[in-house]
Amino acid sequence: MISDLSRGDDNRCADRYKQVQQMDRRCMDDAALVEASNKKLAAGLLGIFLGAFGIHKFVLGYTTPGVIMLVVTVLTCGLAGFVMGVIGVIEGILYLSKTPAEFQALYIDGRKEWF
């Protein structure tokens, strides 16, 4: 009788443990999607408004592409800044058109640096 009770308690504990793990995964997924949504909005708007300087690249953690865009714009005294600005606008629109899950898969997890 005692062994039957302990097995039942073990099963209940195991079930409860699985439920808690599933809730933790959902909460982490929700938190990751909120973070991706915030980064998406920030990077998208910065790409549209300050794209020539590559600021949106720094927000996503892409230091090398950000430095390339910044240096090209500064060293050409803004002449090539137009091209960098167009690239920034295109990337900003692409960022904003993605769902948070797509954005996270492509640009945060996948580390896709250009377009």
N, C-alpha and C positions, 0 to 999 in steps of 0.2 A: 504494500500500500504506500509506504513512504517513497519507494522508488518510482511509483507511478506519479505521485505528486511532484517529485523533483523533475521528472521528465516533462511534465506539463508546464512547470515553471520555466524550465530551460527553453522549451519551445516558445512560450510567451515572450521570454526575454530575447530570444533570437529574432522573433517576429518584430518586436519593438525596436531592436537594434537595426534591422533592415529598413524599417519605416523611417527612423531617424537619419540613416545614411541617405535614403532617397530624398528626404526633405533638405538635407544639407546640400546635395547635388543640385536640386532645383534652386535653392537660394544662391548658390555659387553661380549657377548659370544666369539667374536673374541679375546678380551683381555684375557679372562679366558683360552682360548685354547693356546694362545701364552705363558702364564705363565705356563700352564701344560706342554707344549712342552719343555720349558726351564728347568723346574724341572725334567722332564723325562730324558732329556739328562744328566743333572748334576748327578742325583741319579744313573742312569744306568752306567755311566762311573766310578763314585766313587765306586759303588758296585763291578765292575769288578776289578778295580785296588787297592782299599783300603777296600775291603769288610770285611776282618778279623777284622777291627777296628770299623765297624758299622757306618762309616761316612755318608754313603748314607741314613741311618735311620734318622740322625740328620737333613739332608737337607729336608726331607719330614715332619719333625716335630714330629717324633716318638722317643721321648727321652728315654723311658724305654727300648725298644728293642735295641736302640743304646748303652745304658749303659751296657746292658746285654752282647752284643757282645764284647764291649771294655773290660769289666771286665774279661770275660772268656778268652780272648786272653792274657791279661796282667797277670792275676793270674796264668795261667798255663805255663807261660814263653814261650808262642808261641806253645806249644804242641797241644792244642785244637784250636789254631789259624788256623790250616789247615782246620778243619771242618767249622769254621766261615768263612774262605776264600772261601770255596766251596759254602756255603750258599750265600755269597755276590756275587759270580760270577753268580750263578743261578738267584738270584734276579735281578742283573744288566741286564742280558740277557732278563728276563721277562719284565722289565721296558722298555727296548729299543724296544721290539717286539710289544708293544701295540701302538695303535693310540693315539694321544693326548686326544681325547674324552674318550676312554676306560681308559686311565691312570688316567684322572681326576675323572671319575666315581668310579674307584676301589680304588685308593690310596690317592686321595686328599679329595673327598667328602665321599667316603665309609670308609675311614680310615682303610684299610686292612693292618695290620702291618707286617705279615709274608707271604712270597711267594705270 
